[in-house]
Amino acid sequence: MKHIEVSKKIELKKPVPVTELKKTLVEYLEKTTEIEALSDGDTQFKVKGTTGSPSGITRHARLNLDISIKCEEDEKTARVIISGYAHAARSLVIFYSFSFFVLLLVGLLPGFIETSAENSGAIDALFFLIFGIFIVFDVNSKLSVTKEHLETALESLNTTFG
C-alpha cells in the first residue's frame, strides 16, 4: 500500500464555481482511472477506482482518494488537495503469484537451472531472488505512476482555469 498526497494552488483567471472544478477534475481523472464510485459533495468527495488498461492482462492499482476543493473568499484562487492510498490490484497479485508458481513448477523439469545436482544450488536461489526483486520493483513503479497521473490532472486543471 502506498500513501498518496498531491496538492495544487490554482490562480483562477475568473471566478469559477466549485461544481465546475469538480466536474473538470473528474473528467481528467477518468482518462487514467476507471472510476467505480464517486461520492456526492462539491467541496469534499471520495473517488474509488482502478488504474491500468481494461484490455490488458492485469489492472495496476486500486485507488481510494479523498479530494477537497477549497475556493478562497476572493474567488481568485482555489486549492485542490488529493490524499488517499493505492494498493496493488487483485488481478496483478494473482498474475504474479501464478507466474511465480509456474516458474517453480518449470524449475522441476530437467534441463532447467542446475537440475543435474542433487539439491538446489546458488544459481537457483539467485534466479528466484532476481525474479522476486523484479516483482517488487514493478509493483512499486505501478503504484508510483498513480501519483504522477494525479499531478498531471492537477496541472491540466491549472492550465484550464489558471
C-alpha positions as CSV (number, residue, x, y, z in Angstrom):
1,M,0.0,0.0,0.0
2,K,1.3,3.4,-0.9
3,H,0.1,6.7,0.6
4,I,-0.6,9.4,-2.0
5,E,-0.9,13.1,-1.3
6,V,-1.0,15.8,-4.0
7,S,-1.9,19.4,-3.8
8,K,-2.1,22.4,-6.2
9,K,-3.0,26.0,-5.7
10,I,-4.7,27.4,-8.8
11,E,-4.8,31.1,-9.6
12,L,-8.1,31.5,-11.4
13,K,-8.5,33.9,-14.3
14,K,-12.1,34.5,-13.4
15,P,-14.4,33.2,-10.7
16,V,-15.3,29.5,-11.3
17,P,-17.9,27.6,-9.4
18,V,-16.7,24.6,-7.3
19,T,-19.0,22.3,-9.2
20,E,-17.2,23.2,-12.5
21,L,-13.8,22.5,-10.9
22,K,-15.1,19.1,-9.6
23,K,-16.6,18.2,-13.0
24,T,-13.4,19.0,-14.9
25,L,-11.2,17.2,-12.4
26,V,-13.3,14.1,-12.6
27,E,-13.1,14.2,-16.4
28,Y,-9.3,14.4,-16.2
29,L,-9.2,11.5,-13.7
30,E,-11.4,9.3,-15.9
31,K,-8.7,9.4,-18.6
32,T,-6.3,7.4,-16.4
33,T,-8.6,5.8,-13.9
34,E,-11.7,3.7,-14.2
35,I,-13.8,5.3,-11.5
36,E,-16.1,2.8,-9.8
37,A,-17.5,5.0,-7.0
38,L,-17.8,8.8,-6.7
39,S,-19.4,10.2,-3.6
40,D,-21.6,13.3,-3.5
41,G,-20.4,16.6,-2.4
42,D,-18.9,19.6,-4.2
43,T,-16.1,20.6,-1.9
44,Q,-15.2,17.2,-0.4
45,F,-15.8,13.9,-2.1
46,K,-14.3,10.4,-2.4
47,V,-13.2,8.5,-5.5
48,K,-12.7,4.8,-5.7
49,G,-11.3,3.1,-8.8
50,T,-8.6,1.2,-10.6
51,T,-5.8,2.2,-12.9
52,G,-4.4,0.2,-15.8
53,S,-5.9,-0.7,-19.1
54,P,-9.1,-2.8,-19.1
55,S,-7.9,-4.6,-22.2
56,G,-4.6,-5.6,-20.5
57,I,-4.0,-8.8,-18.6
58,T,-4.0,-7.0,-15.3
59,R,-5.1,-3.8,-13.6
60,H,-2.3,-1.9,-11.8
61,A,-3.6,-0.3,-8.6
62,R,-6.8,0.2,-6.6
63,L,-7.3,3.8,-5.5
64,N,-9.2,5.3,-2.6
65,L,-8.9,9.0,-2.8
66,D,-10.3,11.9,-0.7
67,I,-10.5,15.1,-2.7
68,S,-11.0,18.5,-1.2
69,I,-11.6,21.7,-3.3
70,K,-11.4,25.0,-1.4
71,C,-12.0,28.3,-3.0
72,E,-10.7,31.5,-1.3
73,E,-13.1,34.2,-0.4
74,D,-11.9,36.5,-3.2
75,E,-12.7,33.6,-5.7
76,K,-9.3,34.3,-7.4
77,T,-7.6,31.2,-6.0
78,A,-8.6,27.6,-5.5
79,R,-6.7,24.8,-3.6
80,V,-7.2,21.2,-4.7
81,I,-6.0,18.6,-2.2
82,I,-6.0,14.9,-3.1
83,S,-5.0,12.4,-0.5
84,G,-5.5,8.7,-0.2
85,Y,-3.8,5.4,-0.9
86,A,-3.2,3.0,-3.7
87,H,-2.5,-0.7,-3.4
88,A,-1.8,-3.4,-5.9
89,A,-4.9,-4.6,-7.7
90,R,-6.1,-8.2,-7.1
91,S,-5.5,-9.2,-10.7
92,L,-1.9,-8.0,-10.5
93,V,-1.3,-10.0,-7.3
94,I,-2.9,-13.2,-8.8
95,F,-0.9,-12.8,-12.1
96,Y,2.5,-12.5,-10.3
97,S,1.6,-15.3,-7.8
98,F,0.6,-17.6,-10.7
99,S,3.7,-16.8,-12.7
100,F,6.0,-17.4,-9.7
101,F,4.4,-20.9,-9.1
102,V,4.7,-21.7,-12.8
103,L,8.4,-20.9,-12.7
104,L,8.7,-23.1,-9.6
105,L,7.0,-25.9,-11.5
106,V,9.2,-25.4,-14.6
107,G,12.2,-25.5,-12.3
108,L,11.4,-29.1,-11.6
109,L,11.8,-30.1,-15.2
110,P,15.2,-31.5,-16.4
111,G,17.4,-29.1,-18.2
112,F,16.3,-26.0,-16.2
113,I,18.7,-24.2,-13.9
114,E,21.1,-26.7,-12.4
115,T,18.8,-29.7,-12.3
116,S,21.7,-32.2,-12.6
117,A,22.6,-31.6,-8.9
118,E,21.0,-33.4,-6.0
119,N,20.0,-30.2,-4.3
120,S,19.4,-26.6,-5.3
121,G,22.4,-24.5,-5.8
122,A,23.2,-20.9,-5.6
123,I,22.1,-20.2,-9.2
124,D,18.5,-21.4,-8.4
125,A,18.3,-19.1,-5.4
126,L,19.8,-16.2,-7.3
127,F,17.2,-16.7,-10.1
128,F,14.3,-16.6,-7.8
129,L,15.8,-13.7,-5.8
130,I,16.1,-11.7,-9.0
131,F,12.6,-12.6,-10.1
132,G,11.2,-11.5,-6.7
133,I,13.1,-8.2,-6.9
134,F,11.6,-7.6,-10.3
135,I,8.1,-8.2,-8.9
136,V,8.6,-5.8,-6.0
137,F,10.0,-3.0,-8.2
138,D,7.3,-3.5,-10.9
139,V,4.5,-3.2,-8.3
140,N,6.2,-0.2,-6.7
141,S,6.5,1.5,-10.1
142,K,2.9,0.9,-10.9
143,L,1.8,2.4,-7.6
144,S,4.1,5.4,-8.1
145,V,2.6,6.1,-11.6
146,T,-0.8,6.8,-9.9
147,K,0.7,9.8,-8.1
148,E,2.1,11.1,-11.4
149,H,-1.3,10.8,-13.0
150,L,-2.8,12.8,-10.2
151,E,-0.2,15.5,-10.5
152,T,-0.8,15.6,-14.3
153,A,-4.6,16.0,-13.7
154,L,-3.9,18.9,-11.4
155,E,-1.6,20.6,-13.9
156,S,-4.3,20.2,-16.5
157,L,-6.8,21.8,-14.2
158,N,-4.4,24.7,-13.7
159,T,-4.0,25.1,-17.4
160,T,-7.7,25.1,-18.0
161,F,-8.7,27.6,-15.3
162,G,-5.4,29.3,-14.4
